[in-house]
Amino acid sequence: MKNYSFKLSLNLLKSLKVITSNHIGRTAFRNYLLYEYELAKEIDVNLDESTYTFYTLRLRDVEINKINLIISKAKQNGLNFDRSQVLNDIISKFNKTIKNNPLSKPEIHKQRFSIPAGTKERLGNFLLDGTLINELSSFILDEYKPTNEFSSMRSQDQEDIFVVTDKEVFDKLDEYAASFGFQKGGRAKLFRNALLNFEEKLAEDSPKKLILSQELERIILEFKKIEEIDKIKNMINNYLD
């Protein structure tokens, strides 16, 4: 899975966060995208700067390929849409679908874990505010494979993280813990292992980095219209020194 950035209509932002906040919603949305969604001849989505925000989604190859295929087929019919317009249309139509057939509510569990001090701050550098638990939960359910690195916490400075998420996330950790033969404390060991793997993943593919790079590109392109290139370069270099 990879991060992809989209221009998301502000009117749909809350809806998407609800959809992606649990495993049931994410699975239903992906199934709708892959197997049910059909593109209309017109998309009523206004994406001028005052009506959208950048938003990142982690998508499988098959999902981004489906969006690309939709765009390709539209072009064959003389229609020009980009990924963001298509995604906004998908979300809008999916919302109408689940209003008629509401999603079942996930069973939520909670637990406090001890983790190496500084972990939350480092992860926060890669993620948008308030998305850590949701992104981590998705990672555990969709991507995480234990790496057999179960270091002891006894000699490390510690901090706590309070996790409130789908029961399925904890079940997945317990399943892995049993496969390694852990008894007491197995879930905590696997959680810290998942956190380590998650941080390594984010260093390569960070939602925050993707959005910041796109926003920087937009600002520079706008700045070039009113300022000389050399002056812009000097300003940027001053910030980097």
N, C-alpha and C positions, 0 to 999 in steps of 0.2 A: 504494500500500500504506500501511496505517496500523498504529500500535501498538494492541493491545488487551490489557488486563490480565485474567487469570483466576486463580481460586483453584485451584491445582494440588495434588493429593494428593502428599504427600512420598514415597509409595511409587512414584509415577510420574515424579518429577522427573528422576532419573537417566536413565530411559528416553527422556524427551522430549529431553534434552540430546544423547543419542546420535543420535536421529532427526534432529534439526535441525543437527547439527554439520557436515554436508556436503550438497552439492547433490543427490546421489543420494537421500539420506534425506528431504530436504525435499520433493523432487519426488514421491517415492513416497507420502509422508504426505498431501500435498495431493491427489493422485489418489485415494487411498483415501477421504478426506473427501468429495470431490466426487462420486465415481462408485460407491463400493462400500459405504460405511457405512450401516447400517440401525439405527434406534433400537429397542431392546427396550421392553417394557411397564414394566420395572423397571430402575433403575440402582442398582447396589450401590456407592455412593460416599459415604463419610462425610466431610463437609467442616467439622467443627467446628475451632476455631482451633488445636487441638493437632496436627491432622493435615494441615494444608495450608500452603502458602506462596503469596504473590503471584508471578506469572510473566507476562512480556509476550511476545507473539508478534506478528510483523508479518504481517498477512493482507491478501490482495486483497479487493476488494469482493465478488467472486463467492464467496469462501470464508466471509466473515462472514455473507453473505446466506444461504448454505447452512445454517449453524448456526441462524440466525434462523428459517429455513423449517422446520427440524427441530423447533424449539421450538413454532412455530405449529401444526404438524400434531399434535404431542403434546397441545396444549391442546384441540384439536378432539376428541380422544379422552379428555378428562378427566384428562390427565397434566400435572403442573406441574413442569417442569425449567428450570433457568437455564443460561446459556451455559457456566459453569464445569463443571457436572455433565455436560453433553453433551460438552464437550471431554475431560474425564477418561475418559468412556466410550469416546470415539473412540480415545484413546491406548491404553487398555487392550486394546481389540479389535485395533488395528493391531499392537500388540506380539505378540499371539498369531498374527497373520497372518504376520509376518516371521520368527517362530520356525520356522514350517513351510517358509517360502520366504525364506531369508536374503537381505538386500540385498547386491549386489556391493560390494566395497570400492573407494572412490575412489582415483584416482592422486593422491598428494600431492606437491606441489612446495614449495620454500622459496626465499626471496630476501630480502636486506636492502635497504631503501630509505632514502635520505636525505630528510628532510622538514623543514619549518620548525620551529624550536625552539618548544616549548610546545604543539604540536599534540596530542600524546598526553594531556597533562594536561587540555586543554580538552575533548577527546572523552570522557575519563573522567568528567567532570562530568555528562555526559548519559546514560552507559551503566552498566549493572550491572557489577560487578567481573568481569573475566575474559571478557567477551563481545565485546570490540572486534573481533578478527579475524573471528570468526564473523558478527557483524552487518555488518561492512564487506564481507565476501565475498558475503553475501546481497544487499547493496545493489548491488554491481558486477554480479552476475549477473541480478538481477531488475528493477532500477530505473535504474541509472546511464546517463545520456546525456551525452557530452562537451560542455562548454560553451565550448571554444576559448579557455580562459584558462590559458595555459602559461607562467607567470612563471618567470624564471630563479632558480636557487638560489645563484648566485655571491655575491650581496651580502647574503645572509640568514644568520643564525645557524641552525645545523642540529642535528638529532638523528636517530638511527637508529630504524627500526622493523623488526623481523624478522617476516616474514610466512610462516606455514606453513599452507597451505590447499589446496583442490582445484586440480588442474591447470587445470580449466575457467576458473577465475578469471583465471589468467595468460593463457590462450588468448584470453579476452575482451578483456583489455587490449591484447594484441598485435594483435588484429583491429581495434580502434579505432585503434591507432598506425599500422597500415598504411593505414587509410582517410584519415589526415591526412598521409600521405607521410613519416612519421618513419622514420629508419633507426636509427642508433645512439642508444640512450637513450630510445627511444620508449615502451617499457613504463613506465619510471620517470616520464616526463612524464605519461602517462595515469593512473598510480597516484596521483600528487599531485593531479591534477585531480579524480579520483574522491574523494579524501580531502576536498578542499575542498567538493565538492558534498554529500558525506556529512555534513560538519559543519553545513552550512546546513540540511539536512533534519532533523538531530537538534535543532537550535534550535527548530524548529516542532513536532516530534513525537518527544519523548524517552522511551524506556522507563523510565528512572529517575524522571523527572518524573511520569509516569503512576502508577507504583507508589507514590511518596511521597505524592502527592495523595490516593490512595485510603486509604493507611494513616493519613494525617492525619485524613481524614474519619472513619474508624473510631474513632480515639482520641478525637476531639472528641465524637462521639456517646456513647461510653462515659463520658467525663468529665462530660458534661451530666447524667448520672444521679446524680452525687454532689457536684456543685459548682454554684454559682450562675453564670449566664451572664456577668454583668458581671465577675466575678472571672476567669473563663476568658479573656474579651476582654483584660483588663489583663495577664494573664500572656503572652498571645500578642503583644501590642503591645510588651511589654518585650523580647521576643526580636527583634522587627523594628526597634527603635530603634537 
